[in-house]
Amino acid sequence: MRMPLKKPALLYVLALLLSFHALLFYGFPGAALFAVWLILAIVFLFSGGAQAMLTAVSLAIFTLLLNAAVHFTGLERSIYYRPHELMKSSDPDFGAIFKPDTQFSMNALFGDIEAIEKVGVKEPHEIAYLTDSLGFRNPSDYHGQKFVLVGDSFVAGANDTQSCLISEWLRQSHALDTYNLGFPGDMNDYVNRVRAFRRVKGNDFRMALFVYEGNDFIPFTNKQIARPSLFDRYYDLFRSSSLWRYTRSLYLRGQKKRSGEHAPPALVKDIGGKPVAFYSREQALINNRNTLQESDLKFISALQALKPNLTEIFFVPVKYRVYAKWVSPQSLPNEQWKYLAEAARQVGIPAHDLTSVLSAEAARILAQGQYVYWRDDTHWNCNGMRVVADEVARILLKQ
């Protein structure tokens, strides 16, 4: 017959469990979390069961109060420079989504280039988000629209207010009601997202796919969305807290700062009398003259998986390419577009390069002091969204 656990030992175990759960509220990486917990365990061991329990309870109370303070003082919101990160959520079928059925707005003081590379270029503007029950930026749920738009942050409109989204321009200016299934990701995410959409809403729709030159050209592995484990679902209770979001953000900022110490500086050019920033990684990407190989990227398999819904493909150029004649004296290679066009041809899907329409509009409105991208960001502004919607409407309305 086993002897019951002695009271000091029981208090010691409870103190370890309570302190571990308190530490889960902080955004420490795994190694750091267990290191702190190990130090506490050693301290508890030498302080006795009662003292260990008192310390653990104190830590738990302090953590809960700190979580409330971060939430109610606005510190949590202060770590986000745009609604995109604050609105992020997840779904077991769709993967990464926005918080469903949510309306939120904030004044974004600067864009992603300024946030990452501190170039001193800022364009403050209000950004409003409105999501449907699936967690995508639509004013209402899917109601059988003929066309579904799939892509990353350019379709989702990471740095744009709701009224400027491509889907909104299509609906308001072209009487073309489309469903926005956009969210940052890559070809693997797009395929998984469409598969989930088919399961939920059926297969009676046509799809326009937007492929971004900047970060979509990575290998398609056909990897399915992993179902969250029991631990993941439990840990999500802590990851959704204000304190975890705040401390995790501070940690990630420190990591980015250290990793970016040797990165090339962002390019800032005077265009139309105003400074325009270009993300440093775009400069290396756009000058790459190496031919992209199907054996590496496997886009044909991805496009095959999206058929028969997939009817049009749009190539989204980086900002540097659109403003090339103002920033680069030499002709630029276009390996991403060449590869995508060939993959689309082999699958039998029309592909369209949006570079020319964006460059033409950039030149046309420059005399008015306007641009098609935010000057401090990698994304289109409302002008860019509008001209892309015009081109997309011209093509989709032919079907």
C-alpha positions as MATLAB code, in Angstrom:
seq = 'MRMPLKKPALLYVLALLLSFHALLFYGFPGAALFAVWLILAIVFLFSGGAQAMLTAVSLAIFTLLLNAAVHFTGLERSIYYRPHELMKSSDPDFGAIFKPDTQFSMNALFGDIEAIEKVGVKEPHEIAYLTDSLGFRNPSDYHGQKFVLVGDSFVAGANDTQSCLISEWLRQSHALDTYNLGFPGDMNDYVNRVRAFRRVKGNDFRMALFVYEGNDFIPFTNKQIARPSLFDRYYDLFRSSSLWRYTRSLYLRGQKKRSGEHAPPALVKDIGGKPVAFYSREQALINNRNTLQESDLKFISALQALKPNLTEIFFVPVKYRVYAKWVSPQSLPNEQWKYLAEAARQVGIPAHDLTSVLSAEAARILAQGQYVYWRDDTHWNCNGMRVVADEVARILLKQ';
ca = [
       0.000    0.000    0.000;
       1.417    3.373   -1.079;
       1.929    6.043    1.537;
       0.159    9.375    0.817;
       2.363   12.200   -0.412;
       3.651   14.290    2.469;
       2.326   17.848    2.690;
       5.648   19.682    1.961;
       6.179   17.513   -1.121;
       2.619   18.150   -2.285;
       3.073   21.903   -1.837;
       6.325   21.698   -3.767;
       4.630   19.940   -6.726;
       1.724   22.403   -6.709;
       4.161   25.328   -6.608;
       5.993   23.948   -9.636;
       2.752   23.518  -11.593;
       1.419   26.947  -10.676;
       4.676   28.738  -11.459;
       4.961   26.931  -14.798;
       1.475   28.095  -15.791;
       2.288   31.638  -14.714;
       5.418   31.602  -16.893;
       3.327   30.481  -19.893;
       1.783   33.961  -19.935;
       5.156   35.369  -20.970;
       6.333   35.086  -24.557;
       9.595   33.383  -23.711;
      11.027   30.940  -26.275;
      10.867   27.356  -25.040;
      14.477   27.121  -23.850;
      14.256   30.347  -21.860;
      10.929   29.340  -20.303;
      12.278   26.029  -19.037;
      15.508   27.674  -17.851;
      13.557   30.145  -15.692;
      11.324   27.351  -14.449;
      14.368   25.250  -13.531;
      15.816   28.137  -11.530;
      12.495   28.503   -9.689;
      12.427   24.760   -9.016;
      15.866   24.924   -7.410;
      14.859   27.942   -5.330;
      11.659   26.164   -4.268;
      13.617   23.061   -3.286;
      15.778   24.978   -0.818;
      13.008   27.224    0.503;
      10.576   24.533    1.620;
       7.075   23.588    0.498;
       5.126   26.359    2.209;
       7.488   29.122    1.054;
       7.570   27.654   -2.468;
       3.768   27.720   -2.620;
       3.651   31.293   -1.338;
       6.164   32.374   -3.997;
       4.248   30.598   -6.764;
       0.934   32.159   -5.707;
       2.585   35.582   -5.596;
       4.007   35.056   -9.091;
       0.598   33.967  -10.399;
      -1.185   36.974   -8.888;
       1.486   39.369  -10.169;
       1.228   37.835  -13.655;
      -2.557   38.159  -13.768;
      -2.379   41.762  -12.594;
       0.329   42.508  -15.139;
      -1.789   40.936  -17.882;
      -4.727   43.152  -16.914;
      -2.496   46.233  -16.817;
      -1.088   45.527  -20.301;
      -4.613   45.136  -21.633;
      -6.361   48.079  -19.978;
      -3.527   50.612  -20.299;
      -3.324   50.086  -24.062;
       0.206   48.639  -23.994;
      -0.989   45.607  -25.941;
      -2.283   47.759  -28.796;
       0.850   49.901  -28.742;
       3.029   47.043  -29.998;
       1.096   46.890  -33.271;
       1.677   49.478  -35.972;
      -1.270   48.218  -38.059;
      -4.371   46.077  -37.373;
      -3.046   43.053  -39.271;
      -1.009   41.544  -36.420;
      -3.583   42.404  -33.765;
      -6.346   40.786  -35.818;
      -4.507   37.523  -36.501;
      -6.145   34.295  -35.416;
      -6.188   30.667  -36.538;
      -8.605   27.974  -37.673;
      -8.014   24.204  -37.812;
      -9.256   24.058  -41.430;
      -8.176   27.383  -42.956;
      -4.979   27.891  -40.979;
      -4.113   31.537  -40.335;
      -7.112   33.877  -40.524;
      -8.289   37.165  -39.024;
     -10.534   37.227  -35.985;
     -13.982   36.298  -37.320;
     -16.947   38.676  -37.186;
     -14.818   41.588  -36.007;
     -14.792   45.294  -36.794;
     -11.678   47.200  -35.800;
      -9.828   50.340  -36.833;
      -6.659   52.150  -35.849;
      -4.480   54.999  -37.023;
      -1.377   53.423  -38.560;
       1.487   55.865  -38.060;
       3.853   54.181  -40.548;
       4.209   51.210  -42.893;
       6.177   47.979  -42.838;
       9.419   49.340  -44.338;
       9.551   52.035  -41.692;
       8.686   49.470  -39.004;
      11.462   47.091  -40.095;
      14.211   49.384  -41.331;
      13.600   52.808  -39.712;
      14.135   54.884  -42.849;
      12.394   58.013  -41.577;
       9.551   57.898  -44.134;
       6.053   57.898  -42.636;
       2.559   58.096  -44.103;
      -0.001   57.947  -41.275;
      -3.488   56.810  -42.261;
      -6.571   55.182  -40.772;
      -7.051   51.459  -41.393;
     -10.441   49.814  -40.792;
     -10.900   46.036  -40.763;
     -14.208   44.198  -41.156;
     -14.265   40.398  -41.189;
     -16.898   37.758  -41.870;
     -17.672   34.531  -40.012;
     -14.791   32.678  -41.708;
     -12.250   35.303  -40.657;
     -11.618   37.027  -43.996;
     -12.063   40.684  -44.926;
     -15.547   40.735  -46.386;
     -18.530   42.937  -45.410;
     -20.766   39.834  -45.403;
     -20.470   36.074  -45.551;
     -19.996   34.210  -48.802;
     -23.314   34.132  -50.648;
     -22.451   32.327  -53.824;
     -20.273   34.929  -55.544;
     -18.995   33.741  -58.906;
     -15.388   34.766  -58.229;
     -13.141   34.186  -55.220;
      -9.879   36.147  -54.867;
      -6.943   34.198  -53.409;
      -3.561   35.610  -52.477;
      -1.480   37.148  -49.722;
      -1.431   40.555  -48.063;
      -2.083   42.382  -51.357;
      -5.480   40.697  -51.621;
      -6.068   40.864  -47.874;
      -4.963   44.504  -47.821;
      -2.521   44.408  -44.906;
      -1.910   48.162  -44.903;
      -5.198   49.324  -46.434;
      -8.559   50.280  -45.060;
     -11.584   48.165  -45.934;
     -13.013   50.457  -48.616;
      -9.750   50.284  -50.609;
      -9.518   46.507  -50.975;
      -9.514   45.072  -54.496;
     -12.737   43.226  -53.703;
     -14.384   46.495  -52.624;
     -13.277   48.350  -55.772;
     -14.603   45.485  -57.887;
     -17.951   45.581  -56.124;
     -18.410   49.339  -55.961;
     -16.892   50.464  -59.265;
     -17.488   47.467  -61.514;
     -20.601   45.808  -60.044;
     -18.500   42.654  -59.691;
     -19.215   41.044  -56.352;
     -16.233   38.859  -55.394;
     -15.305   37.019  -52.211;
     -11.974   37.930  -50.601;
     -10.108   34.809  -49.427;
      -6.833   36.679  -49.003;
      -4.382   36.203  -46.144;
      -0.551   36.320  -46.040;
       1.049   33.017  -46.921;
       2.526   31.114  -49.847;
       1.381   28.579  -52.414;
       0.989   25.889  -49.752;
      -1.338   28.130  -47.776;
      -3.353   29.097  -50.852;
      -3.979   25.470  -51.775;
      -4.973   24.524  -48.229;
      -7.219   27.575  -47.981;
      -9.031   26.756  -51.207;
      -9.457   23.127  -50.203;
     -11.014   24.236  -46.921;
     -13.262   26.690  -48.756;
     -14.448   23.922  -51.077;
     -15.341   21.737  -48.096;
     -17.286   24.519  -46.408;
     -18.906   26.319  -49.355;
     -18.877   23.822  -52.194;
     -17.088   23.826  -55.524;
     -19.258   26.164  -57.593;
     -16.944   29.167  -57.914;
     -14.151   30.517  -60.086;
     -10.892   31.708  -58.646;
      -8.409   34.472  -59.395;
      -5.005   33.744  -57.874;
      -2.552   36.555  -57.045;
       1.104   35.488  -56.782;
       3.469   37.990  -55.157;
       6.987   38.324  -56.491;
       8.335   39.266  -53.070;
       7.807   36.106  -51.036;
       5.525   33.631  -52.816;
       8.232   31.887  -54.818;
       9.148   29.176  -52.347;
       8.733   25.413  -52.909;
       5.258   23.935  -52.944;
       5.330   20.851  -50.720;
       1.599   20.128  -50.567;
       1.906   20.071  -46.804;
      -1.484   19.846  -45.120;
      -2.482   22.094  -42.225;
      -1.464   20.292  -39.059;
      -4.255   19.686  -36.597;
      -3.371   21.385  -33.300;
      -2.428   19.000  -30.552;
      -4.084   19.038  -27.159;
      -1.089   20.962  -25.814;
      -1.324   23.504  -28.641;
      -4.994   24.120  -27.922;
      -4.213   24.497  -24.227;
      -1.235   26.788  -24.907;
      -3.464   28.971  -27.115;
      -5.237   30.053  -23.921;
      -2.001   31.730  -22.864;
      -0.914   32.902  -26.323;
      -4.150   34.833  -26.683;
      -3.466   36.838  -23.512;
      -2.418   40.480  -23.646;
       0.754   39.812  -21.660;
       1.943   37.000  -23.953;
       1.358   39.130  -27.060;
       3.235   42.066  -25.544;
       6.269   40.204  -24.190;
       6.498   38.013  -27.281;
       6.499   41.109  -29.465;
       9.374   42.614  -27.475;
      11.358   39.392  -27.847;
      10.766   39.162  -31.607;
      11.721   42.804  -32.093;
      15.005   42.132  -30.338;
      15.614   39.119  -32.567;
      14.894   41.101  -35.730;
      17.194   43.878  -34.621;
      20.068   41.465  -34.059;
      19.479   39.574  -37.319;
      19.232   42.810  -39.276;
      22.518   44.276  -38.101;
      24.326   43.156  -41.272;
      21.413   43.565  -43.704;
      21.794   46.064  -46.554;
      20.142   49.399  -45.831;
      16.760   50.278  -47.273;
      16.780   52.434  -50.363;
      15.132   55.858  -50.176;
      14.688   57.808  -53.409;
      13.198   61.217  -54.082;
      10.369   60.549  -56.540;
       7.942   63.292  -57.447;
       9.401   65.550  -54.791;
       8.822   63.140  -51.889;
      10.968   60.401  -50.313;
       9.896   56.874  -51.280;
      11.297   53.877  -49.392;
      12.103   50.480  -50.924;
      12.584   47.372  -48.803;
      16.235   46.260  -48.809;
      15.400   42.629  -49.602;
      13.624   43.688  -52.793;
      16.886   45.006  -54.192;
      18.617   41.616  -53.928;
      15.554   39.725  -55.078;
      14.893   41.788  -58.174;
      18.495   41.641  -59.407;
      18.590   37.840  -59.252;
      19.250   36.513  -62.765;
      19.149   32.817  -61.861;
      16.468   30.906  -63.738;
      13.841   29.430  -61.420;
      13.341   25.693  -61.827;
      10.101   23.726  -61.690;
      12.002   20.892  -60.029;
      12.644   23.240  -57.099;
       9.369   25.169  -56.788;
       6.789   22.653  -58.112;
       4.200   25.341  -58.887;
       2.640   23.179  -61.589;
       1.499   20.732  -58.914;
       0.013   23.606  -56.909;
      -1.845   25.033  -59.899;
      -3.154   21.583  -60.770;
      -4.498   21.259  -57.233;
      -6.366   24.557  -57.647;
      -8.085   23.490  -60.866;
     -10.825   23.453  -62.050;
     -11.747   26.540  -59.973;
      -8.631   28.457  -60.987;
      -9.365   30.519  -64.097;
      -6.937   33.488  -63.935;
      -3.505   34.134  -62.413;
      -2.131   37.609  -61.643;
       1.543   38.335  -61.025;
       2.033   40.965  -58.296;
       5.365   42.803  -58.736;
       7.435   44.235  -55.913;
       7.395   48.003  -55.478;
      10.975   48.332  -56.736;
       9.995   46.861  -60.123;
       7.018   49.196  -60.563;
       9.192   52.255  -59.877;
      12.227   50.824  -61.693;
      12.631   53.685  -64.161;
      12.941   56.136  -61.273;
      15.397   54.053  -59.214;
      17.377   51.750  -61.524;
      19.389   52.825  -64.579;
      19.618   49.280  -65.917;
      17.046   46.799  -67.165;
      15.956   44.319  -64.533;
      15.660   40.552  -64.848;
      12.160   39.126  -64.366;
      12.767   35.491  -63.485;
       9.747   35.128  -61.170;
       7.305   36.234  -63.863;
       8.975   34.069  -66.517;
       8.691   31.018  -64.300;
       5.080   31.694  -63.303;
       4.009   32.377  -66.896;
       5.522   29.088  -68.063;
       3.967   27.096  -65.196;
       0.572   28.664  -65.955;
       0.969   27.884  -69.661;
       1.659   24.240  -68.933;
      -1.418   23.993  -66.748;
      -3.545   25.904  -69.259;
      -4.409   28.913  -67.079;
      -4.076   32.512  -68.389;
      -1.490   34.554  -66.458;
      -1.266   38.348  -66.360;
       1.634   40.552  -65.255;
       0.319   43.581  -63.337;
       3.607   45.488  -63.643;
       2.704   47.517  -66.735;
      -0.655   48.789  -65.471;
       0.865   49.759  -62.118;
       3.878   51.470  -63.704;
       1.644   53.378  -66.142;
      -0.602   54.579  -63.341;
       2.423   55.456  -61.190;
       3.697   57.724  -63.980;
       0.265   59.224  -64.661;
      -0.515   60.314  -61.101;
       3.004   61.305  -60.087;
       2.438   64.828  -61.446;
      -0.382   65.108  -58.892;
       1.958   64.082  -56.068;
       0.338   60.667  -55.761;
       1.662   57.107  -55.757;
       0.397   53.557  -56.233;
       2.283   52.155  -53.219;
       2.536   53.645  -49.770;
       5.807   55.549  -49.636;
       6.760   53.830  -46.353;
       5.397   50.378  -47.149;
       5.743   47.448  -49.547;
       1.993   47.364  -50.290;
      -0.330   49.184  -52.661;
      -2.224   52.195  -51.413;
      -5.785   52.942  -52.502;
      -4.579   54.129  -55.922;
      -2.757   50.860  -56.519;
      -5.742   48.813  -55.399;
      -8.011   50.811  -57.723;
      -5.916   50.392  -60.875;
      -5.389   46.676  -60.179;
      -9.150   46.255  -59.660;
      -9.739   47.960  -63.022;
      -7.441   45.471  -64.737;
      -8.865   42.482  -62.870;
     -12.422   43.556  -63.730;
     -11.531   43.946  -67.393;
     -10.322   40.329  -67.458;
     -12.895   38.678  -65.202;
     -15.897   40.324  -66.835;
     -14.986   38.600  -70.102;
     -15.837   35.246  -68.537;
];
